[in-house]
Amino acid sequence: MNRYPRDMSGYGATPPLVEWPNNGRIALQLVLNYEEGGENNILHGDTTSEAFLSEIVGATAWPNQRHSNMESIYEYGARAGFWRLHRMMKDLPVTVYGVATALARAPEQVAAMKTAGWEIASHGLKWIEYKDTSVKSEAADMVEAIRLHTEVVGSPPQGWYTGRSSENTLKLAAETGQFKYLADTYADDLPYWMEFGKIDQLIIPYTLDANDMRFATPQGFNSGDQFFTYLKDSFDTLYAEGGRMMSIGLHCRLIGRPGRAAALQRFIDYANTHDGVWFATREEIADHWAATHPHKRFTRPSQMTREIFVETYGGIFEHSPWIAERAHKLELGPMHDNATGLHNALCRVFRSSTDAKRLEVLVAHPDLAGKLTAARRLTAASTTEQASAGLDALTDSERENFIKLNSNYVKKHGFPFIIAVRDHNKDDILSAFETRIANEQAIEFNEACHQVERIAELRLRDLLPR
C-alpha cells in the first residue's frame, strides 16, 4: 500500500475541550535541560569536542581534541547557572530533562532537584547526535540510560526526550513500555496519542521556539528583553485561546547567565499575575491527560486492507465500489482517517474520472420518491436520507408530482435528479427540482456531481470523526 506516515491533520479545526486542574486556562511547564557533563567530549569516549548550544555560535567540533573553552562554558552551567535557576524556581514545579551521564556527575545538583520536588525525566544516556546511529545501538543506549538514571536518581524516569534524535527514537522509546510520555516532537500545542503496534503512547510536544537555545543560534534572541517579549506574547496568545499548553525550554549554561536569568524571572512574575495558570511538571500533565483524554482506538481507513476498505466505503458513492477501489491505491495517511480526509480521497477519484464514468455514478442514484422508494428497494443509506426529508411519507398528489418531475428531468438530462436531501426539507427539495430542471445540460451535470460529493460527505460523517 502507498501510505504516508506523517500526521498533517492533528486535532484539525476543533482541538479538544481541555479543563486543566484548578480551573486552569493554560498549563505552563518550565523544562530545565541538564546536559553539562554529558556533552561530546573525548573524556566521555566521543571522537570530537562539543559544538552545540554554547556562547560560541558557529563553533565546530574538534576531532580527537578537548576544547577547553567549550568545556568551561558547560561547566558554568553546572557550577553556577544551575544554582541560580534552582534558587529562582525551587518552589515551582519543574521538569528536568536529565542526561543520565551528566546526572551521574552531578550528585549535589540531583539532590537539590529531588529536595525541590522536581520531576527528573530522561534526556538520554549522552548529549550526542543520534541521527546516524543504528537502531540496535540507540536502543541499547536507551536501556543503559534508564538503568543509570534509576541508579543515580533513585527512581526510573517517567518521561523521555532525546533531543538530538533519529527517525527511530519515538518508536524505540515507546517500545520500552517505560514512559508515561515522550517529548521528541514539536507538533502541537496539546498532548496527543500515537500508536506503535499495540502500544498507545502519549506524546507531550516540546518547544524549540520558546526556548533559551535561541540565545545560541543565528537569528535568535540577543537580549533578555527579546526572550521575555517572546515568552509573554506566546503566553498571552495561548491564555486567550484557553485550554492550551506552553512549554519553556531552559539550559543551565544559557538562561543561567545573570543577564538572561532576569528575563526568566520577569516572565514568571508576569505569569503569576494571571488567574488560571497551572504550573505543572510534564508528568503531572501526562497523568491529567491520560485520565481525562484516554486514547480511543478505531479502525483507520488508511490501514485497512483493500477488501475491508471497499466493503466499508464501497457504497459511499451510490452503487460505485470502483471509487473506493481506486482510492485505496492513493497515498493515504493519518490525514485520511477522518471524514474530511477520506472524502477528499474518494472525490479525487470521482473528479479525475471520465464524464462517462461519472455519469454511471449519477445514473446509479435512485429517483427521489420514485418506484424504488415505494417498493422499499433503496439502499439503506438512501432510505435513511430520503426519510430524513419526509420523502417516505408523501401524499398521493405529492408523490405524483415528484414522479412527473423525475420523468421530465431524466428525459432532459439523462440521469435522475440528485440532491443531498439531508441538507433540505421537502419543500426546499421540490423548489430545487423545479428550478434545476431548466438548467443547461453541462451546468446540471456539474451540479449533480457536486450533490453526489455532498451526499458522500454526509455519509462519511456518520462513520468517522470530523
Secondary structure, 3 states (H helix, E strand, C coil): CCECCCCCCCCCCCCCCCCEHHHECEEEEEEEEECCCCECCHHHCCCECCCCCCCCCCCCCCECCCCHHHHHHHHHHHHHHHHHHHHHHCCCCCEEEECHHHHHCCHHHHHHHHHCCCEEEECCCCECCCCCCCHHHHHHHHHHHHHHHHHHHCCCCCEECCCCCCCCHHHHHHHCCCCCEECCCCCCCCCEEEEECCEEEEECCCCCCCEHHHHHCCCCCCCHHHHHHHHHHHHHHHHHHCCEEEEEEEECCCCCCHHHHHHHHHHHHHHCCCCCEEECCHHHHHHHHHHHCCCCCCCCHHHCCHHHHHHHHCCCCCCCHHHHHHHCCCCECHHHCCHHHHHHHHHHHHHHCCHHHHHHHHHHCCCCCCHHHHCCCCCHHHHHHHHHCCCCCCCHHHHHHHHHHHHHHHHHHCCCCCCCHHHCCHHHHHHHHHHHCCCCHHHHHHHHHHHHHHHHHHHHHCCCCC
